[in-house]
Amino acid sequence: MEAIIGRRQTAFRLSTDLLDKLKEAAVRENRSLNNYVESVLMDVVYNRPNPITLRAMQEAKQKDDLETLDTDNLDSLIEAL
């Protein structure tokens, strides 16, 4: 049995350029405009990093001495991990 998701029709005023770009993006993703816009909005609303991830992101931005990995050498990359 599938969960029923309540939906309500609504209207937004968007710039013509933005609407055109959204339509193009929806076509590229092979989705309807409604489905594409809803998924973009859901990503913005629901995919926020938790506090631990936010702290790690801030730490990575602030540190100048972060370790770099040699991705050209597979053995050294595996050893470093």
Phi, psi and omega in degrees: 000128182270146177287142178268125180260121178289136179229147178229131178288138180215169180229142177230149171262122180236151176296151180301318180298315180297316180299319178298317180294320178296319178297317178298316180296320179297318178297316179301325181272000181056048180229161174287158178301316180300312181296319180296311181297318179298318181292322177296316179294322178296320177300317181294319186280320189259342185258056177266138179295146178284170184302323180295316179295319178300317178297318179296322179295317179295319179298317181295324179289328186273336185274134177265344185257033179293143180290140175251147181253139177276097183279353178281340181243106185299318181298315180291327178295314180295320179296321181292330181284000000 
